[in-house]
Amino acid sequence: MGAAAITMNDAAEWRPAVNPWIIALTVTLATFMEVLDTSIANVALPHIAGSLSAGQDESTWVLTSYLVSNAIVLPLSGWLSSILGRKRFYMGCVALFTISSFLCGLAPNLTMLIIFRIMQGAGGGGLQPSEQAILADTFAPAKRGMAFAVYGIAVVMAPAIGPTLGGYITDNFTWRWIFFINIPVGIISLLLTSRLIQDPPYFKRRKLSETRIDYMGLGFVALGLGTLQVILDKGQRDDWFESNFIVALTVISVLSLIFVVFWEWHHKDPIIDLHLFREKSFAAANFLMFMLGFALLGSTLLLPLFMQTLLGYTAERSGLALMPGGFTIMVLMPIVGFLLSRYSPRYLMMFGLSMLSFSLFHMTNFDLSVDFRTVAMARVFQAAGLAFLFVPINTAAYANLPRDKNNAASGLMNLARNMGGSVGISLVTTGLARRAQFHQSRLSANLSASNPQFESALRGMTGVFSGSGAGPGSGPGSAMQHGYALLQARVITQATMLAYIDNFWVLGTVIGCLIPFVFLIKKTKPGGTMAAH
């Protein structure tokens, strides 16, 4: 999303030929489709693996391949737009995403599905930066916050409903339909874009014949970000640095990204404009957007997993518990957009971070008997915090940037959010596994004959199984074994519950510590323009 330090007179130089809100709905359609696809395939993995005769570990490349290609294209989108033209690049991405979705649905084996997912991720990676830049040029600064609010509804809601929708489709139809549903949306988006959207007059395409392509930068960006995404996605499964594969990828990723920073900073025609980070507000906003992705996707993973593994909810019921949060975002996003025309983004960000941190600390009060309403209300509080963060961060980030940097800035902001989400998911899954092991070890230490409470519980369990009969070979010894097994299962459940609480504590603390970073963002006037100093 690019927004410039544009005065009202500058913004009036060009306005689209159609109603701006029609354009906003047009680009939001493709946004929802693409963001939804980053999460909708998760729950379908067992079905995909079984259908294509693949192992569970092999099938995870269906997710990883998409994330890798998506991460690589995101920071390159500004450079590609400058060569192809923004509208042409955007339509090309929608077309590639739609065609590859169709091919994914037809994939005869896992190898072909992974290839088509790489294509799909490449098409999806160019959508969001282009869409945000289109919105910034379409709306005057005073109305830009409301426009980004409409866009933000799609970005924040799609990851929440993706797993539920994916589960419903795979349970009632076939996993192939999670890809086929993109086809009509993509076709409608292409038709509307071709008729309604145009590049602004100031957007000048660069002639490819006169452009020196930075092949070195392009190659190392792809290598560094690609390997980083694989590390984050596969790290916990491969036990992190106990795996030679992860260690090798980490070395490659770190060296590649360090090289990219030095190379792109000094290159005359870089494919990623790192000099944008000289603008303090933009740099701070990128960090906050990274952490927003961290909290959004990390908690979006935790809550459904908690409900399904410990509370025994079905995927549909856990989706219903998340639904009030989605409605909260839908209601609050436009209100936040309106408030941005009255108040500085800094105040709204402080409120959003406080609310988000409060909601995560509130979740530390969960236990194994928590009811549906309590979980749903906790998600509502969390959604309220997220609604007050997405739009103000985006608005503040671009208030002081020149408008010809729209696409370059958009790619970096979206990369920050996506990588934050990947880091959040990776740390949450690692934290759950490690803390569950820690608590299980600590609790299991109490399962000894020297503990009177354990002995009393074991006698009670043994008596129950002795009285009911434990099947063939039942007797005192068998009943005691069943008693031990039941107590051990309870210990594992309690340890897992404590691990969830630990993760909620960590997320709440991290988000709360971000509040001082808001003051690194320069004060802006309501409407997103730079305040006079």
C-alpha positions as CSV (number, residue, x, y, z in Angstrom):
1,M,0.0,0.0,0.0
2,G,1.6,3.2,-0.9
3,A,0.5,6.6,0.5
4,A,2.5,9.7,-0.2
5,A,3.0,12.9,1.6
6,I,0.5,14.5,-0.7
7,T,-1.3,17.7,-0.1
8,M,-5.0,18.0,-1.0
9,N,-4.1,20.0,-4.0
10,D,-1.6,17.5,-5.3
11,A,-4.1,14.6,-4.8
12,A,-6.7,16.5,-6.8
13,E,-4.4,16.5,-9.9
14,W,-5.8,13.1,-10.9
15,R,-8.9,11.1,-9.9
16,P,-10.2,7.9,-11.4
17,A,-13.0,8.0,-13.9
18,V,-15.3,5.8,-11.8
19,N,-16.5,5.9,-8.2
20,P,-13.4,5.1,-6.0
21,W,-15.5,2.8,-3.8
22,I,-16.2,0.5,-6.8
23,I,-12.4,0.3,-7.3
24,A,-11.9,-0.4,-3.6
25,L,-14.3,-3.3,-3.8
26,T,-12.8,-4.6,-7.0
27,V,-9.2,-4.9,-5.5
28,T,-10.6,-6.2,-2.2
29,L,-12.2,-9.1,-4.0
30,A,-8.8,-10.4,-5.2
31,T,-7.2,-9.7,-1.8
32,F,-9.7,-11.8,0.0
33,M,-9.2,-14.7,-2.5
34,E,-5.4,-14.6,-2.1
35,V,-5.1,-14.2,1.6
36,L,-7.8,-16.9,2.1
37,D,-5.6,-19.3,0.1
38,T,-2.7,-19.0,2.4
39,S,-4.7,-20.8,5.2
40,I,-7.5,-22.7,3.5
41,A,-5.3,-25.6,2.5
42,N,-4.1,-26.3,6.0
43,V,-6.9,-28.5,7.1
44,A,-7.1,-30.3,3.8
45,L,-3.5,-31.7,4.0
46,P,-4.6,-35.2,5.3
47,H,-7.1,-35.5,2.5
48,I,-4.5,-34.3,-0.1
49,A,-1.9,-36.8,1.2
50,G,-4.3,-39.7,1.1
51,S,-5.7,-38.8,-2.3
52,L,-2.2,-38.4,-3.9
53,S,-0.6,-41.4,-2.1
54,A,1.9,-39.1,-0.3
55,G,3.2,-39.1,3.2
56,Q,2.1,-36.4,5.7
57,D,5.5,-34.8,5.8
58,E,5.7,-34.7,2.0
59,S,2.3,-33.1,1.8
60,T,3.4,-30.1,3.9
61,W,5.3,-28.9,0.8
62,V,1.9,-27.9,-0.6
63,L,1.9,-25.1,2.0
64,T,5.6,-24.4,2.1
65,S,6.0,-24.0,-1.7
66,Y,3.2,-21.4,-1.8
67,L,4.7,-19.4,1.1
68,V,8.2,-19.5,-0.4
69,S,7.2,-18.2,-3.9
70,N,4.9,-15.6,-2.3
71,A,7.6,-14.3,0.0
72,I,10.1,-14.0,-3.0
73,V,7.7,-12.0,-5.2
74,L,6.4,-9.6,-2.5
75,P,9.5,-7.3,-2.3
76,L,10.0,-7.5,-6.1
77,S,6.5,-6.3,-7.0
78,G,7.4,-2.6,-7.1
79,W,10.2,-3.3,-9.5
80,L,8.1,-5.5,-11.7
81,S,5.3,-3.0,-11.7
82,S,7.6,-0.3,-12.9
83,I,8.6,-2.4,-15.9
84,L,5.2,-3.9,-16.9
85,G,2.9,-1.1,-15.7
86,R,0.9,-1.5,-12.5
87,K,-2.4,-2.4,-14.1
88,R,-0.8,-4.9,-16.5
89,F,1.3,-6.5,-13.6
90,Y,-1.8,-6.7,-11.4
91,M,-4.0,-8.3,-14.0
92,G,-1.1,-10.7,-14.8
93,C,-0.9,-11.7,-11.2
94,V,-4.7,-12.3,-11.0
95,A,-4.6,-14.4,-14.2
96,L,-1.6,-16.4,-13.0
97,F,-3.3,-17.0,-9.6
98,T,-6.6,-18.1,-11.2
99,I,-5.0,-20.4,-13.8
100,S,-2.7,-22.0,-11.3
101,S,-5.7,-22.5,-8.9
102,F,-7.5,-24.4,-11.7
103,L,-4.3,-26.5,-12.3
104,C,-4.0,-27.2,-8.6
105,G,-7.5,-28.6,-8.6
106,L,-6.6,-30.9,-11.5
107,A,-3.1,-32.0,-10.2
108,P,-2.7,-35.8,-10.7
109,N,0.2,-36.2,-8.2
110,L,2.0,-34.4,-5.4
111,T,4.9,-33.2,-7.6
112,M,2.5,-31.4,-10.1
113,L,0.5,-29.9,-7.2
114,I,3.6,-28.4,-5.6
115,I,4.7,-26.9,-9.0
116,F,1.2,-25.4,-9.5
117,R,1.3,-24.1,-5.9
118,I,4.6,-22.3,-6.6
119,M,2.9,-20.6,-9.6
120,Q,-0.1,-19.7,-7.4
121,G,2.1,-18.2,-4.7
122,A,4.0,-16.1,-7.3
123,G,0.7,-14.8,-8.7
124,G,-0.6,-14.1,-5.2
125,G,2.6,-12.3,-4.1
126,G,2.1,-9.5,-6.5
127,L,-1.5,-8.8,-5.7
128,Q,-1.5,-7.1,-2.3
129,P,1.2,-4.5,-3.0
130,S,-0.4,-3.5,-6.2
131,E,-3.9,-3.3,-4.6
132,Q,-2.7,-1.1,-1.8
133,A,-0.9,1.2,-4.2
134,I,-4.1,1.4,-6.3
135,L,-6.1,2.4,-3.2
136,A,-3.6,5.1,-2.2
137,D,-3.7,6.7,-5.7
138,T,-7.5,6.4,-6.0
139,F,-8.5,8.1,-2.7
140,A,-7.6,11.5,-1.4
141,P,-5.6,11.5,1.9
142,A,-8.6,12.4,4.0
143,K,-10.5,9.3,2.8
144,R,-7.6,6.9,2.5
145,G,-8.1,5.6,6.0
146,M,-11.6,4.5,5.2
147,A,-10.5,2.8,2.0
148,F,-7.8,0.9,3.8
149,A,-10.3,-0.1,6.4
150,V,-12.4,-1.9,3.7
151,Y,-9.3,-3.5,2.4
152,G,-8.2,-4.5,5.9
153,I,-11.4,-6.4,6.6
154,A,-10.4,-8.9,3.9
155,V,-6.8,-9.2,5.0
156,V,-7.7,-9.8,8.7
157,M,-10.8,-11.9,8.3
158,A,-9.5,-14.3,5.6
159,P,-7.0,-16.1,7.8
160,A,-9.7,-16.6,10.4
161,I,-12.3,-18.2,8.2
162,G,-9.9,-20.1,5.9
163,P,-9.4,-23.2,8.1
164,T,-13.1,-23.5,8.8
165,L,-14.1,-23.0,5.1
166,G,-11.4,-25.5,4.1
167,G,-12.7,-28.0,6.6
168,Y,-16.3,-27.7,5.4
169,I,-15.3,-28.1,1.7
170,T,-13.1,-31.1,2.2
171,D,-15.7,-32.8,4.5
172,N,-18.6,-32.2,2.2
173,F,-17.1,-32.2,-1.3
174,T,-13.4,-32.9,-2.2
175,W,-10.1,-31.0,-1.4
176,R,-9.9,-30.0,-5.1
177,W,-12.7,-27.5,-4.6
178,I,-10.6,-25.4,-2.2
179,F,-8.8,-24.4,-5.4
180,F,-11.7,-24.5,-7.9
181,I,-13.6,-21.8,-5.8
182,N,-10.9,-19.3,-6.8
183,I,-11.8,-19.5,-10.5
184,P,-15.0,-17.5,-10.6
185,V,-13.6,-14.9,-8.2
186,G,-10.5,-14.5,-10.4
187,I,-12.5,-14.2,-13.6
188,I,-14.8,-11.5,-12.1
189,S,-11.7,-9.7,-10.7
190,L,-10.1,-9.7,-14.2
191,L,-13.2,-8.3,-15.9
192,L,-13.7,-5.6,-13.4
193,T,-10.0,-4.6,-13.3
194,S,-9.8,-4.3,-17.1
195,R,-12.9,-2.0,-17.2
196,L,-12.4,0.1,-14.0
197,I,-8.7,0.5,-13.1
198,Q,-6.1,2.6,-14.8
199,D,-2.6,3.7,-14.0
200,P,-2.3,7.3,-12.8
201,P,-0.5,9.8,-15.1
202,Y,2.5,10.1,-12.9
203,F,3.2,6.3,-13.1
204,K,5.8,6.0,-15.8
205,R,6.7,2.6,-17.2
206,R,10.4,1.9,-17.6
207,K,11.4,0.4,-20.9
208,L,12.9,-3.0,-20.4
209,S,15.5,-2.4,-23.1
210,E,16.8,0.6,-21.1
211,T,16.7,-1.2,-17.8
212,R,19.7,-2.9,-16.3
213,I,18.3,-5.9,-14.5
214,D,20.0,-6.6,-11.2
215,Y,20.3,-10.3,-11.7
216,M,22.6,-10.6,-8.7
217,G,20.2,-8.9,-6.4
218,L,17.2,-10.9,-7.8
219,G,19.0,-14.2,-7.3
220,F,20.1,-13.6,-3.8
221,V,16.7,-12.2,-2.7
222,A,15.0,-15.3,-4.0
223,L,17.6,-17.5,-2.3
224,G,17.6,-15.7,1.0
225,L,13.8,-15.3,1.4
226,G,13.1,-18.7,0.0
227,T,15.4,-20.6,2.4
228,L,14.2,-18.5,5.3
229,Q,10.6,-19.4,4.6
230,V,11.5,-23.1,4.4
231,I,13.4,-22.8,7.8
232,L,10.4,-21.2,9.5
233,D,7.9,-23.8,8.0
234,K,10.0,-26.9,8.6
235,G,12.1,-26.0,11.7
236,Q,9.9,-27.4,14.4
237,R,9.2,-30.6,12.5
238,D,12.9,-31.2,11.9
239,D,13.9,-30.2,15.5
240,W,15.5,-27.0,14.4
241,F,19.3,-27.0,14.6
242,E,19.5,-30.7,15.4
243,S,18.8,-31.1,11.7
244,N,21.8,-30.6,9.3
245,F,19.2,-29.6,6.6
246,I,18.0,-26.7,8.8
247,V,21.5,-25.6,9.8
248,A,22.6,-25.6,6.1
249,L,19.6,-23.5,5.1
250,T,20.1,-21.1,8.0
251,V,23.7,-20.4,6.9
252,I,22.6,-19.9,3.3
253,S,19.7,-17.6,4.3
254,V,21.7,-15.4,6.6
255,L,24.6,-15.0,4.2
256,S,22.3,-14.3,1.3
257,L,20.2,-11.7,3.1
258,I,23.3,-9.9,4.5
259,F,24.7,-9.8,0.9
260,V,21.3,-8.4,-0.3
261,V,21.4,-5.6,2.1
262,F,24.8,-4.4,1.1
263,W,24.3,-5.0,-2.6
264,E,20.9,-3.4,-2.9
265,W,21.9,-0.4,-0.7
266,H,24.8,0.5,-3.0
267,H,23.3,-0.6,-6.4
268,K,22.3,2.3,-8.8
269,D,19.1,0.5,-9.9
270,P,18.1,-1.9,-7.0
271,I,15.1,-4.2,-7.3
272,I,14.3,-3.5,-3.6
273,D,14.6,0.1,-2.5
274,L,16.0,-0.4,1.0
275,H,16.6,3.4,1.2
276,L,12.9,3.7,2.2
277,F,14.0,2.6,5.7
278,R,15.8,5.9,6.1
279,E,12.3,7.3,6.8
280,K,11.9,6.6,10.5
281,S,8.1,6.4,10.4
282,F,8.2,3.9,7.6
283,A,10.8,1.7,9.3
284,A,8.9,1.8,12.6
285,A,5.6,0.9,10.8
286,N,7.3,-2.0,9.1
287,F,8.4,-3.4,12.5
288,L,4.9,-2.9,13.9
289,M,3.4,-4.6,10.8
290,F,5.7,-7.5,11.3
291,M,4.5,-7.9,14.9
292,L,0.9,-7.5,13.8
293,G,1.4,-10.5,11.5
294,F,3.1,-12.3,14.3
295,A,0.2,-11.8,16.7
296,L,-2.6,-12.3,14.1
297,L,-1.4,-15.6,12.6
298,G,0.1,-16.9,15.8
299,S,-3.1,-16.4,17.8
300,T,-5.3,-17.5,14.9
301,L,-3.4,-20.8,15.0
302,L,-3.6,-21.1,18.8
303,L,-7.3,-20.6,19.4
304,P,-8.7,-23.2,16.9
305,L,-6.0,-25.7,17.9
306,F,-6.9,-25.2,21.6
307,M,-10.6,-25.7,21.0
308,Q,-10.2,-28.8,18.9
309,T,-7.5,-30.6,20.8
310,L,-8.4,-29.8,24.4
311,L,-12.1,-28.8,24.4
312,G,-13.1,-31.4,21.8
313,Y,-14.7,-28.9,19.4
314,T,-15.2,-29.8,15.8
315,A,-13.7,-27.6,13.1
316,E,-17.1,-26.2,12.4
317,R,-17.8,-25.3,16.1
318,S,-14.3,-23.8,16.6
319,G,-15.1,-21.7,13.5
320,L,-18.3,-20.5,15.0
321,A,-16.4,-19.4,18.1
322,L,-14.2,-17.3,15.9
323,M,-17.0,-15.8,13.9
324,P,-18.0,-13.0,16.4
325,G,-14.4,-11.7,16.1
326,G,-14.9,-11.5,12.3
327,F,-18.1,-9.5,12.7
328,T,-16.3,-7.3,15.2
329,I,-13.6,-6.5,12.7
330,M,-16.2,-5.8,10.0
331,V,-18.0,-3.3,12.3
332,L,-14.9,-1.6,13.7
333,M,-12.7,-1.2,10.6
334,P,-14.9,1.5,9.0
335,I,-15.1,3.2,12.4
336,V,-11.3,3.2,12.6
337,G,-11.2,4.6,9.1
338,F,-13.5,7.4,10.1
339,L,-11.5,8.1,13.3
340,L,-8.3,8.5,11.3
341,S,-9.8,11.6,9.7
342,R,-10.2,13.0,13.2
343,Y,-7.3,11.7,15.2
344,S,-3.6,11.0,14.7
345,P,-2.8,7.3,13.9
346,R,-0.5,7.1,16.9
347,Y,-3.4,7.3,19.4
348,L,-5.3,4.6,17.6
349,M,-2.3,2.3,17.5
350,M,-1.7,2.7,21.2
351,F,-5.3,1.8,21.9
352,G,-5.1,-1.2,19.5
353,L,-1.9,-2.6,21.0
354,S,-3.3,-2.2,24.5
355,M,-6.5,-4.0,23.6
356,L,-4.6,-6.8,21.8
357,S,-2.3,-7.3,24.7
358,F,-5.2,-7.3,27.2
359,S,-7.1,-9.9,25.1
360,L,-4.1,-12.2,25.1
361,F,-3.6,-11.8,28.9
362,H,-7.3,-12.5,29.3
363,M,-6.8,-15.8,27.5
364,T,-4.3,-16.9,30.2
365,N,-7.4,-17.5,32.4
366,F,-8.6,-20.3,30.1
367,D,-8.8,-23.8,31.6
368,L,-10.2,-27.1,30.4
369,S,-13.7,-26.2,31.5
370,V,-13.9,-22.8,29.7
371,D,-17.2,-22.4,27.9
372,F,-18.0,-21.4,24.3
373,R,-19.1,-17.9,25.2
374,T,-15.9,-17.1,27.1
375,V,-13.7,-18.2,24.2
376,A,-15.8,-16.2,21.7
377,M,-15.7,-13.0,23.8
378,A,-11.9,-13.4,24.1
379,R,-11.7,-13.5,20.3
380,V,-13.9,-10.4,20.1
381,F,-11.5,-8.4,22.4
382,Q,-8.6,-9.6,20.2
383,A,-10.4,-8.6,17.0
384,A,-11.0,-5.1,18.4
385,G,-7.3,-4.6,19.0
386,L,-6.4,-5.9,15.5
387,A,-9.0,-3.5,13.9
388,F,-7.3,-0.5,15.6
389,L,-3.9,-1.5,14.3
390,F,-4.0,-2.6,10.6
391,V,-5.3,0.7,9.1
392,P,-3.5,3.2,11.3
393,I,-0.1,1.4,10.8
394,N,-0.6,1.5,7.0
395,T,-1.7,5.1,7.0
396,A,1.2,6.3,9.1
397,A,3.7,4.3,7.2
398,Y,3.3,6.1,3.9
399,A,2.3,9.6,5.1
400,N,5.9,10.9,4.6
401,L,6.9,9.0,1.5
402,P,6.8,10.4,-2.1
403,R,4.0,8.9,-4.1
404,D,6.3,7.4,-6.8
405,K,7.5,5.0,-4.1
406,N,4.0,3.5,-3.7
407,N,4.7,0.1,-5.1
408,A,8.1,-0.4,-3.6
409,A,6.8,0.5,-0.1
410,S,3.8,-1.7,-0.5
411,G,6.0,-4.8,-1.2
412,L,8.1,-4.2,1.9
413,M,5.1,-3.7,4.1
414,N,3.3,-6.8,2.9
415,L,6.6,-8.8,3.2
416,A,6.9,-7.6,6.8
417,R,3.3,-8.8,7.6
418,N,3.7,-12.2,5.9
419,M,7.1,-12.9,7.4
420,G,5.8,-11.9,10.8
421,G,3.0,-14.3,10.4
422,S,5.4,-17.1,9.4
423,V,7.6,-16.3,12.4
424,G,4.6,-16.2,14.7
425,I,3.3,-19.6,13.5
426,S,6.8,-21.1,13.8
427,L,7.4,-19.8,17.3
428,V,3.9,-20.7,18.6
429,T,4.2,-24.3,17.4
430,T,7.7,-24.6,18.8
431,G,6.6,-23.0,22.1
432,L,3.6,-25.4,22.4
433,A,5.8,-28.5,21.9
434,R,8.6,-27.4,24.1
435,R,6.5,-26.0,27.0
436,A,4.2,-29.1,26.9
437,Q,7.3,-31.3,27.3
438,F,8.6,-29.1,30.2
439,H,5.3,-29.2,32.1
440,Q,4.8,-32.9,31.4
441,S,8.2,-33.6,32.9
442,R,7.5,-31.5,35.9
443,L,4.0,-32.9,36.6
444,S,5.2,-36.5,36.0
445,A,7.6,-36.1,38.8
446,N,4.7,-36.2,41.2
447,L,3.5,-39.6,39.9
448,S,5.4,-41.6,42.4
449,A,4.5,-43.9,45.3
450,S,5.8,-41.3,47.8
451,N,3.0,-38.9,46.8
452,P,-0.2,-39.6,48.9
453,Q,-2.4,-37.8,46.4
454,F,-1.2,-39.9,43.6
455,E,-1.6,-43.1,45.6
456,S,-5.1,-42.1,46.5
457,A,-6.1,-41.3,42.9
458,L,-4.5,-44.5,41.6
459,R,-6.4,-46.6,44.2
460,G,-9.6,-44.9,43.1
461,M,-8.9,-45.6,39.4
462,T,-7.9,-49.2,40.1
463,G,-11.1,-49.7,42.0
464,V,-13.2,-48.3,39.2
465,F,-11.6,-50.5,36.5
466,S,-11.7,-53.6,38.8
467,G,-15.4,-53.1,39.4
468,S,-16.2,-52.5,35.7
469,G,-14.0,-55.2,34.3
470,A,-11.3,-54.3,31.8
471,G,-11.9,-56.9,29.2
472,P,-10.0,-60.1,28.6
473,G,-7.3,-60.7,31.1
474,S,-8.8,-58.2,33.5
475,G,-7.7,-58.4,37.1
476,P,-5.9,-56.3,39.7
477,G,-2.8,-55.9,37.6
478,S,-4.7,-54.9,34.5
479,A,-6.9,-52.5,36.4
480,M,-3.8,-50.8,37.9
481,Q,-2.3,-50.5,34.4
482,H,-5.5,-48.8,33.2
483,G,-5.4,-46.5,36.2
484,Y,-1.8,-45.5,35.4
485,A,-2.7,-44.9,31.7
486,L,-5.6,-42.7,32.6
487,L,-3.6,-40.6,35.1
488,Q,-0.8,-40.2,32.6
489,A,-3.3,-39.0,30.0
490,R,-4.6,-36.4,32.4
491,V,-1.0,-35.2,33.1
492,I,-0.4,-34.8,29.3
493,T,-3.7,-32.9,29.0
494,Q,-2.8,-30.6,31.9
495,A,0.7,-30.0,30.6
496,T,-0.7,-29.1,27.1
497,M,-3.1,-26.6,28.8
498,L,-0.3,-25.0,30.7
499,A,1.7,-24.8,27.4
500,Y,-1.2,-22.8,25.8
501,I,-1.3,-20.4,28.8
502,D,2.5,-19.9,28.5
503,N,2.1,-19.0,24.8
504,F,-0.7,-16.5,25.6
505,W,1.5,-14.9,28.2
506,V,4.4,-14.6,25.8
507,L,2.3,-13.1,23.0
508,G,0.6,-10.7,25.4
509,T,3.9,-9.5,26.9
510,V,5.5,-9.0,23.5
511,I,2.5,-7.0,22.2
512,G,2.4,-4.8,25.3
513,C,6.1,-4.0,25.0
514,L,5.5,-2.6,21.5
515,I,3.5,0.4,22.7
516,P,6.6,2.7,23.2
517,F,7.6,2.0,19.5
518,V,4.5,3.9,18.4
519,F,6.3,7.1,19.4
520,L,9.0,6.4,16.7
521,I,6.3,7.3,14.2
522,K,6.2,11.0,13.3
523,K,3.0,12.8,14.2
524,T,0.7,13.1,11.3
525,K,-2.4,15.3,10.9
526,P,-5.7,13.5,10.8
527,G,-6.2,12.2,7.3
528,G,-2.6,10.8,7.0
529,T,-0.6,13.9,5.9
530,M,2.6,15.0,7.6
531,A,2.2,17.4,10.5
532,A,4.0,20.7,10.3
533,H,7.1,20.9,12.4
